[in-house]
Amino acid sequence: MTSKVLVALRVQAAPERAFRVFVEEIGAWWRPNGLFQTTPRPPGRLAFEPEEGGRLTETLDGGKVFEIGRILAWEPPARLVFSWRQANFPPGLVTEVEVRFEAVGEETRVSVEHRGFDKVPADSAARHGFPDQALLMRLAEWWREQLRSVAEAA
């Protein structure tokens, strides 16, 4: 299995703005998906702690906070890498998301590479019964939707 998906989209904003929207406004643009659910309950609001080692969290309406991942690389406005853990992952399993912000004229190419799904066992609930290729296709489609949402917010 190829262990990653890579999607990219141009955003009508400078890299600094696109990076800020991605990190500081994630709670506003993020679109939850039942296949890639980050908490075992209805979705809450996502937020980054903006520094290397900071957390990506989801806060539910009742105030409970779930840690989804940790920032592994913090290089504004060019690059962000964070670990990613879904609610239905086996204990101890995390994947990794790398987001790049590259100037292309007056726009920014925002690219997301999500890697590590090859570590998810074939019988895991996180696969929803999908074979490798179908799971990665769904993951890529979902990240494409997320990037469209970032583009709208920027």
TIRO-2110 file (N, C-alpha, C; in Angstrom, 1 decimal):
// TIRO-2110
0.8, -1.2, 0.0, N, 1, A
0.0, 0.0, 0.0, CA, 1, A
0.9, 1.2, 0.0, C, 1, A
0.5, 2.2, -0.9, N, 2, A
1.2, 3.5, -0.8, CA, 2, A
0.7, 4.1, 0.5, C, 2, A
1.6, 4.6, 1.3, N, 3, A
1.2, 5.1, 2.7, CA, 3, A
0.8, 6.5, 2.7, C, 3, A
0.6, 7.2, 1.6, N, 4, A
0.3, 8.6, 1.7, CA, 4, A
-0.6, 9.1, 0.6, C, 4, A
-1.2, 10.2, 0.9, N, 5, A
-2.0, 10.9, -0.1, CA, 5, A
-1.4, 12.3, -0.2, C, 5, A
-1.4, 12.9, -1.4, N, 6, A
-1.0, 14.3, -1.6, CA, 6, A
-2.0, 15.0, -2.4, C, 6, A
-2.5, 16.1, -1.8, N, 7, A
-3.4, 17.0, -2.5, CA, 7, A
-2.9, 18.4, -2.4, C, 7, A
-3.3, 19.2, -3.4, N, 8, A
-2.8, 20.6, -3.4, CA, 8, A
-3.9, 21.5, -4.1, C, 8, A
-3.9, 22.8, -3.7, N, 9, A
-4.9, 23.7, -4.2, CA, 9, A
-4.3, 25.1, -4.1, C, 9, A
-4.6, 25.9, -5.1, N, 10, A
-4.1, 27.3, -5.1, CA, 10, A
-5.1, 28.2, -4.3, C, 10, A
-4.6, 29.0, -3.5, N, 11, A
-5.4, 29.9, -2.6, CA, 11, A
-5.1, 31.3, -3.0, C, 11, A
-6.1, 32.2, -3.2, N, 12, A
-5.9, 33.6, -3.5, CA, 12, A
-5.5, 34.4, -2.3, C, 12, A
-4.3, 34.1, -1.8, N, 13, A
-3.7, 34.8, -0.7, CA, 13, A
-2.2, 34.6, -0.7, C, 13, A
-1.5, 35.5, 0.0, N, 14, A
-0.1, 35.3, 0.2, CA, 14, A
0.2, 34.1, 1.2, C, 14, A
1.3, 33.5, 1.1, N, 15, A
1.6, 32.4, 2.0, CA, 15, A
1.4, 32.7, 3.5, C, 15, A
1.7, 33.9, 3.9, N, 16, A
1.5, 34.3, 5.3, CA, 16, A
0.1, 34.2, 5.7, C, 16, A
-0.8, 34.7, 4.8, N, 17, A
-2.2, 34.7, 5.1, CA, 17, A
-2.8, 33.3, 5.1, C, 17, A
-2.4, 32.5, 4.1, N, 18, A
-2.8, 31.1, 4.0, CA, 18, A
-2.4, 30.3, 5.2, C, 18, A
-1.2, 30.5, 5.7, N, 19, A
-0.7, 29.8, 6.8, CA, 19, A
-1.5, 30.2, 8.1, C, 19, A
-1.7, 31.5, 8.2, N, 20, A
-2.5, 32.0, 9.4, CA, 20, A
-3.9, 31.4, 9.4, C, 20, A
-4.6, 31.4, 8.2, N, 21, A
-5.9, 30.9, 8.1, CA, 21, A
-5.9, 29.4, 8.5, C, 21, A
-4.9, 28.6, 8.0, N, 22, A
-4.9, 27.2, 8.2, CA, 22, A
-4.7, 27.0, 9.7, C, 22, A
-3.9, 27.7, 10.4, N, 23, A
-3.6, 27.4, 11.8, CA, 23, A
-4.5, 28.2, 12.7, C, 23, A
-4.7, 29.5, 12.6, N, 24, A
-5.4, 30.3, 13.5, CA, 24, A
-6.9, 30.2, 13.4, C, 24, A
-7.4, 29.8, 12.1, N, 25, A
-8.8, 29.8, 11.9, CA, 25, A
-9.4, 28.4, 11.6, C, 25, A
-8.6, 27.4, 12.0, N, 26, A
-9.0, 26.0, 11.7, CA, 26, A
-10.3, 25.7, 12.3, C, 26, A
-10.7, 26.2, 13.4, N, 27, A
-12.0, 26.0, 14.1, CA, 27, A
-13.1, 26.5, 13.2, C, 27, A
-12.9, 27.5, 12.3, N, 28, A
-13.9, 28.0, 11.5, CA, 28, A
-14.1, 27.3, 10.2, C, 28, A
-13.0, 26.9, 9.6, N, 29, A
-13.0, 26.3, 8.2, CA, 29, A
-13.1, 24.8, 8.2, C, 29, A
-12.7, 24.1, 9.3, N, 30, A
-12.6, 22.7, 9.3, CA, 30, A
-14.0, 22.0, 9.1, C, 30, A
-14.0, 21.0, 8.2, N, 31, A
-15.3, 20.3, 8.0, CA, 31, A
-15.1, 18.8, 8.4, C, 31, A
-15.8, 18.4, 9.5, N, 32, A
-15.7, 17.1, 10.0, CA, 32, A
-16.2, 16.0, 9.0, C, 32, A
-15.7, 14.8, 9.1, N, 33, A
-16.1, 13.7, 8.3, CA, 33, A
-16.2, 12.5, 9.1, C, 33, A
-17.3, 11.7, 9.0, N, 34, A
-17.5, 10.5, 9.7, CA, 34, A
-16.5, 9.4, 9.5, C, 34, A
-15.9, 9.4, 8.3, N, 35, A
-14.9, 8.4, 8.1, CA, 35, A
-13.5, 8.7, 8.8, C, 35, A
-13.3, 10.0, 9.0, N, 36, A
-12.0, 10.4, 9.6, CA, 36, A
-12.2, 11.2, 10.8, C, 36, A
-13.0, 10.6, 11.7, N, 37, A
-13.5, 11.2, 12.9, CA, 37, A
-12.4, 11.3, 13.9, C, 37, A
-12.2, 12.5, 14.6, N, 38, A
-11.1, 12.7, 15.5, CA, 38, A
-11.5, 12.5, 17.0, C, 38, A
-12.8, 12.4, 17.3, N, 39, A
-13.2, 12.1, 18.6, CA, 39, A
-14.3, 11.1, 18.5, C, 39, A
-14.6, 10.3, 19.6, N, 40, A
-15.6, 9.3, 19.6, CA, 40, A
-17.0, 9.9, 19.7, C, 40, A
-17.1, 11.2, 19.8, N, 41, A
-18.4, 11.9, 20.0, CA, 41, A
-18.7, 12.9, 18.9, C, 41, A
-19.8, 13.6, 18.9, N, 42, A
-20.0, 14.6, 17.8, CA, 42, A
-18.9, 15.6, 17.7, C, 42, A
-18.6, 16.1, 16.6, N, 43, A
-17.5, 17.0, 16.4, CA, 43, A
-17.5, 18.2, 17.2, C, 43, A
-16.3, 18.7, 17.6, N, 44, A
-16.2, 19.9, 18.4, CA, 44, A
-15.5, 20.9, 17.5, C, 44, A
-14.7, 21.7, 18.2, N, 45, A
-13.9, 22.8, 17.5, CA, 45, A
-12.4, 22.5, 17.6, C, 45, A
-11.7, 22.5, 16.4, N, 46, A
-10.3, 22.3, 16.4, CA, 46, A
-9.5, 23.5, 16.6, C, 46, A
-8.3, 23.4, 17.2, N, 47, A
-7.4, 24.5, 17.5, CA, 47, A
-6.0, 24.0, 17.5, C, 47, A
-5.1, 24.8, 17.0, N, 48, A
-3.6, 24.5, 17.2, CA, 48, A
-3.1, 25.3, 18.3, C, 48, A
-2.1, 24.8, 19.0, N, 49, A
-1.2, 25.6, 19.9, CA, 49, A
0.0, 25.9, 19.0, C, 49, A
0.1, 27.2, 18.6, N, 50, A
1.0, 27.6, 17.5, CA, 50, A
2.5, 27.6, 17.9, C, 50, A
3.1, 26.4, 18.0, N, 51, A
4.5, 26.3, 18.3, CA, 51, A
4.9, 24.9, 18.1, C, 51, A
6.2, 24.6, 17.8, N, 52, A
6.7, 23.2, 17.7, CA, 52, A
6.4, 22.6, 19.1, C, 52, A
5.9, 21.4, 19.1, N, 53, A
5.5, 20.7, 20.3, CA, 53, A
4.1, 21.0, 20.7, C, 53, A
3.5, 22.0, 20.2, N, 54, A
2.1, 22.4, 20.5, CA, 54, A
1.1, 21.3, 20.1, C, 54, A
-0.1, 21.4, 20.6, N, 55, A
-1.1, 20.4, 20.3, CA, 55, A
-2.1, 20.8, 19.3, C, 55, A
-2.6, 19.8, 18.6, N, 56, A
-3.8, 20.0, 17.8, CA, 56, A
-4.9, 19.4, 18.6, C, 56, A
-5.9, 20.1, 19.0, N, 57, A
-7.0, 19.6, 19.9, CA, 57, A
-8.3, 19.8, 19.3, C, 57, A
-9.3, 19.1, 19.8, N, 58, A
-10.7, 19.3, 19.5, CA, 58, A
-11.4, 19.4, 20.8, C, 58, A
-12.1, 20.5, 20.9, N, 59, A
-12.9, 20.8, 22.1, CA, 59, A
-14.4, 20.6, 21.9, C, 59, A
-15.0, 19.8, 22.6, N, 60, A
-16.4, 19.5, 22.5, CA, 60, A
-17.3, 20.5, 23.1, C, 60, A
-18.5, 20.6, 22.8, N, 61, A
-19.5, 21.6, 23.4, CA, 61, A
-19.4, 21.6, 24.9, C, 61, A
-19.3, 20.4, 25.5, N, 62, A
-19.3, 20.4, 27.0, CA, 62, A
-17.9, 20.7, 27.6, C, 62, A
-16.9, 21.1, 26.8, N, 63, A
-15.6, 21.5, 27.3, CA, 63, A
-14.6, 20.4, 27.3, C, 63, A
-14.9, 19.2, 27.1, N, 64, A
-13.9, 18.1, 27.0, CA, 64, A
-13.0, 18.3, 25.8, C, 64, A
-11.7, 18.1, 26.1, N, 65, A
-10.6, 18.4, 25.1, CA, 65, A
-10.0, 17.1, 24.7, C, 65, A
-9.9, 16.8, 23.4, N, 66, A
-9.2, 15.6, 22.9, CA, 66, A
-8.0, 16.1, 22.2, C, 66, A
-6.8, 15.5, 22.4, N, 67, A
-5.6, 15.7, 21.7, CA, 67, A
-5.6, 14.9, 20.4, C, 67, A
-5.5, 15.5, 19.3, N, 68, A
-5.5, 14.8, 18.0, CA, 68, A
-4.1, 14.5, 17.6, C, 68, A
-3.2, 15.5, 17.9, N, 69, A
-1.8, 15.4, 17.5, CA, 69, A
-0.9, 16.5, 18.1, C, 69, A
0.4, 16.4, 17.7, N, 70, A
1.4, 17.4, 18.1, CA, 70, A
2.1, 18.0, 16.9, C, 70, A
2.4, 19.2, 17.0, N, 71, A
3.2, 19.9, 16.0, CA, 71, A
4.6, 19.4, 16.0, C, 71, A
5.0, 18.8, 14.9, N, 72, A
6.4, 18.3, 14.8, CA, 72, A
7.3, 19.2, 14.1, C, 72, A
6.8, 20.1, 13.2, N, 73, A
7.6, 21.1, 12.6, CA, 73, A
6.8, 22.4, 12.4, C, 73, A
7.3, 23.5, 12.9, N, 74, A
6.6, 24.8, 12.9, CA, 74, A
7.5, 25.8, 12.1, C, 74, A
7.2, 26.0, 10.9, N, 75, A
8.0, 26.9, 10.0, CA, 75, A
7.2, 27.9, 9.3, C, 75, A
6.5, 28.8, 10.0, N, 76, A
5.6, 29.8, 9.3, CA, 76, A
6.5, 30.7, 8.4, C, 76, A
6.0, 31.1, 7.3, N, 77, A
4.7, 30.7, 6.7, CA, 77, A
4.8, 29.6, 5.6, C, 77, A
5.9, 28.8, 5.7, N, 78, A
6.2, 27.8, 4.6, CA, 78, A
5.7, 26.4, 4.9, C, 78, A
5.7, 26.0, 6.2, N, 79, A
5.6, 24.5, 6.4, CA, 79, A
5.1, 24.3, 7.8, C, 79, A
4.2, 23.2, 7.9, N, 80, A
3.7, 22.8, 9.2, CA, 80, A
3.6, 21.3, 9.1, C, 80, A
4.1, 20.6, 10.1, N, 81, A
3.9, 19.1, 10.2, CA, 81, A
3.4, 18.8, 11.5, C, 81, A
2.4, 17.9, 11.5, N, 82, A
1.8, 17.5, 12.8, CA, 82, A
1.4, 16.0, 12.8, C, 82, A
1.4, 15.4, 13.9, N, 83, A
0.9, 14.0, 14.1, CA, 83, A
-0.6, 14.1, 14.1, C, 83, A
-1.2, 12.9, 13.7, N, 84, A
-2.7, 12.8, 13.5, CA, 84, A
-3.2, 11.5, 14.1, C, 84, A
-4.1, 11.6, 15.0, N, 85, A
-4.7, 10.4, 15.6, CA, 85, A
-6.2, 10.5, 15.5, C, 85, A
-6.8, 9.5, 14.9, N, 86, A
-8.3, 9.4, 14.8, CA, 86, A
-8.8, 8.6, 15.9, C, 86, A
-10.1, 8.9, 16.2, N, 87, A
-10.8, 8.2, 17.4, CA, 87, A
-10.8, 6.7, 17.2, C, 87, A
-10.8, 6.2, 16.0, N, 88, A
-10.9, 4.8, 15.8, CA, 88, A
-9.6, 4.1, 15.4, C, 88, A
-8.5, 4.8, 15.6, N, 89, A
-7.2, 4.2, 15.4, CA, 89, A
-6.9, 3.2, 16.6, C, 89, A
-6.1, 2.2, 16.3, N, 90, A
-5.7, 1.3, 17.4, CA, 90, A
-4.8, 2.1, 18.4, C, 90, A
-4.7, 1.7, 19.6, N, 91, A
-3.9, 2.4, 20.6, CA, 91, A
-2.5, 2.6, 20.2, C, 91, A
-2.0, 3.8, 20.4, N, 92, A
-0.6, 4.1, 20.0, CA, 92, A
-0.3, 4.5, 18.6, C, 92, A
-1.3, 4.3, 17.7, N, 93, A
-1.1, 4.6, 16.3, CA, 93, A
-1.3, 6.0, 16.0, C, 93, A
-0.4, 6.6, 15.2, N, 94, A
-0.6, 8.0, 14.7, CA, 94, A
-0.1, 8.0, 13.3, C, 94, A
-0.6, 9.0, 12.5, N, 95, A
-0.1, 9.2, 11.2, CA, 95, A
0.4, 10.6, 11.2, C, 95, A
0.9, 11.1, 10.0, N, 96, A
1.5, 12.4, 10.0, CA, 96, A
1.0, 13.2, 8.8, C, 96, A
0.8, 14.5, 9.1, N, 97, A
0.3, 15.4, 8.1, CA, 97, A
1.3, 16.5, 7.9, C, 97, A
1.7, 16.8, 6.6, N, 98, A
2.6, 17.9, 6.3, CA, 98, A
1.9, 18.8, 5.4, C, 98, A
1.9, 20.1, 5.7, N, 99, A
1.2, 21.1, 5.0, CA, 99, A
2.3, 22.1, 4.5, C, 99, A
2.3, 22.4, 3.2, N, 100, A
3.3, 23.4, 2.7, CA, 100, A
2.5, 24.5, 2.0, C, 100, A
3.1, 25.7, 2.1, N, 101, A
2.5, 26.9, 1.6, CA, 101, A
3.6, 27.6, 0.7, C, 101, A
3.4, 27.5, -0.6, N, 102, A
4.3, 28.0, -1.6, CA, 102, A
3.7, 29.1, -2.5, C, 102, A
4.4, 30.2, -2.5, N, 103, A
4.0, 31.3, -3.4, CA, 103, A
4.0, 30.9, -4.8, C, 103, A
3.0, 31.2, -5.6, N, 104, A
2.9, 31.0, -7.0, CA, 104, A
2.3, 32.3, -7.6, C, 104, A
3.1, 33.2, -7.9, N, 105, A
2.6, 34.5, -8.3, CA, 105, A
2.0, 35.2, -7.1, C, 105, A
0.7, 35.7, -7.3, N, 106, A
0.0, 36.3, -6.2, CA, 106, A
-0.8, 35.3, -5.4, C, 106, A
-0.7, 34.1, -5.7, N, 107, A
-1.5, 33.0, -5.0, CA, 107, A
-0.5, 32.2, -4.2, C, 107, A
-1.1, 31.2, -3.4, N, 108, A
-0.3, 30.3, -2.7, CA, 108, A
-0.8, 28.9, -3.0, C, 108, A
0.1, 28.0, -3.3, N, 109, A
-0.2, 26.6, -3.4, CA, 109, A
-0.1, 26.0, -2.0, C, 109, A
-1.3, 25.5, -1.5, N, 110, A
-1.3, 24.8, -0.3, CA, 110, A
-1.4, 23.3, -0.6, C, 110, A
-0.4, 22.6, -0.1, N, 111, A
-0.4, 21.2, -0.3, CA, 111, A
-0.4, 20.4, 1.0, C, 111, A
-1.1, 19.3, 1.0, N, 112, A
-1.2, 18.5, 2.2, CA, 112, A
-0.8, 17.1, 1.8, C, 112, A
0.2, 16.6, 2.5, N, 113, A
0.6, 15.2, 2.4, CA, 113, A
0.3, 14.5, 3.7, C, 113, A
-0.6, 13.5, 3.6, N, 114, A
-1.0, 12.7, 4.8, CA, 114, A
-0.4, 11.3, 4.7, C, 114, A
0.5, 11.0, 5.5, N, 115, A
1.2, 9.7, 5.4, CA, 115, A
1.1, 8.8, 6.6, C, 115, A
1.2, 7.5, 6.4, N, 116, A
1.3, 6.6, 7.5, CA, 116, A
0.1, 5.7, 7.6, C, 116, A
-0.9, 5.8, 6.7, N, 117, A
-2.0, 4.9, 6.7, CA, 117, A
-1.7, 3.4, 6.5, C, 117, A
-0.4, 3.1, 6.0, N, 118, A
0.0, 1.8, 5.9, CA, 118, A
0.2, 1.1, 7.2, C, 118, A
0.2, 1.9, 8.3, N, 119, A
0.4, 1.3, 9.7, CA, 119, A
-1.0, 0.9, 10.3, C, 119, A
-2.1, 1.3, 9.6, N, 120, A
-3.4, 1.0, 10.1, CA, 120, A
-3.7, -0.4, 9.7, C, 120, A
-3.9, -1.3, 10.7, N, 121, A
-4.1, -2.7, 10.4, CA, 121, A
-5.3, -2.9, 9.4, C, 121, A
-5.3, -4.0, 8.6, N, 122, A
-6.3, -4.3, 7.6, CA, 122, A
-7.7, -4.5, 8.3, C, 122, A
-7.7, -5.0, 9.5, N, 123, A
-9.0, -5.2, 10.2, CA, 123, A
-9.4, -4.1, 11.1, C, 123, A
-8.7, -3.0, 11.1, N, 124, A
-9.0, -1.9, 12.0, CA, 124, A
-10.3, -1.2, 11.5, C, 124, A
-11.1, -0.7, 12.5, N, 125, A
-12.3, 0.0, 12.3, CA, 125, A
-12.0, 1.3, 11.5, C, 125, A
-10.8, 1.8, 11.6, N, 126, A
-10.4, 3.1, 10.9, CA, 126, A
-10.4, 2.9, 9.4, C, 126, A
-10.4, 1.7, 8.9, N, 127, A
-10.5, 1.5, 7.5, CA, 127, A
-11.9, 1.4, 7.0, C, 127, A
-12.9, 1.2, 7.8, N, 128, A
-14.3, 1.1, 7.4, CA, 128, A
-14.5, 0.0, 6.4, C, 128, A
-13.7, -1.0, 6.4, N, 129, A
-13.9, -2.1, 5.4, CA, 129, A
-13.3, -1.8, 4.0, C, 129, A
-12.7, -0.6, 3.8, N, 130, A
-12.2, -0.3, 2.5, CA, 130, A
-10.9, -0.9, 2.2, C, 130, A
-10.7, -1.4, 1.0, N, 131, A
-9.3, -1.8, 0.6, CA, 131, A
-8.4, -0.6, 0.5, C, 131, A
-7.1, -0.8, 0.5, N, 132, A
-6.1, 0.3, 0.6, CA, 132, A
-6.4, 1.4, -0.4, C, 132, A
-6.6, 1.1, -1.7, N, 133, A
-6.8, 2.2, -2.7, CA, 133, A
-8.0, 3.0, -2.4, C, 133, A
-9.1, 2.3, -2.1, N, 134, A
-10.3, 3.1, -1.8, CA, 134, A
-10.2, 3.9, -0.6, C, 134, A
-9.6, 3.4, 0.5, N, 135, A
-9.4, 4.2, 1.7, CA, 135, A
-8.6, 5.5, 1.4, C, 135, A
-7.5, 5.4, 0.6, N, 136, A
-6.7, 6.5, 0.3, CA, 136, A
-7.4, 7.5, -0.6, C, 136, A
-8.2, 7.0, -1.5, N, 137, A
-9.0, 7.8, -2.4, CA, 137, A
-10.0, 8.7, -1.5, C, 137, A
-10.6, 8.0, -0.6, N, 138, A
-11.5, 8.8, 0.3, CA, 138, A
-10.8, 9.8, 1.1, C, 138, A
-9.6, 9.5, 1.6, N, 139, A
-8.8, 10.4, 2.4, CA, 139, A
-8.4, 11.6, 1.5, C, 139, A
-8.0, 11.4, 0.3, N, 140, A
-7.6, 12.4, -0.6, CA, 140, A
-8.8, 13.3, -0.9, C, 140, A
-10.0, 12.7, -1.2, N, 141, A
-11.2, 13.5, -1.4, CA, 141, A
-11.5, 14.4, -0.2, C, 141, A
-11.4, 13.9, 1.0, N, 142, A
-11.6, 14.6, 2.2, CA, 142, A
-10.7, 15.8, 2.4, C, 142, A
-9.4, 15.6, 2.1, N, 143, A
-8.4, 16.7, 2.3, CA, 143, A
-8.6, 17.7, 1.2, C, 143, A
-9.1, 17.3, 0.0, N, 144, A
-9.4, 18.3, -1.1, CA, 144, A
-10.5, 19.2, -0.6, C, 144, A
-11.5, 18.6, 0.0, N, 145, A
-12.6, 19.4, 0.6, CA, 145, A
-12.1, 20.4, 1.7, C, 145, A
-11.2, 19.9, 2.5, N, 146, A
-10.7, 20.8, 3.5, CA, 146, A
-9.9, 22.0, 2.9, C, 146, A
-9.1, 21.7, 1.9, N, 147, A
-8.4, 22.8, 1.2, CA, 147, A
-9.3, 23.8, 0.5, C, 147, A
-10.4, 23.3, 0.0, N, 148, A
-11.4, 24.2, -0.6, CA, 148, A
-12.0, 25.1, 0.5, C, 148, A
-12.2, 24.6, 1.7, N, 149, A
-12.7, 25.4, 2.8, CA, 149, A
-11.6, 26.4, 3.2, C, 149, A
-10.3, 26.0, 3.2, N, 150, A
-9.3, 27.0, 3.5, CA, 150, A
-9.3, 28.1, 2.5, C, 150, A
-9.4, 27.7, 1.2, N, 151, A
-9.4, 28.7, 0.1, CA, 151, A
-10.5, 29.7, 0.3, C, 151, A
-11.7, 29.2, 0.7, N, 152, A
-12.9, 30.1, 0.9, CA, 152, A
-12.6, 31.1, 2.1, C, 152, A
-12.0, 30.6, 3.1, N, 153, A
-11.7, 31.4, 4.3, CA, 153, A
-10.6, 32.4, 4.0, C, 153, A
-9.7, 32.1, 3.1, N, 154, A
-8.5, 33.0, 2.9, CA, 154, A
-9.0, 34.1, 1.9, C, 154, A
END
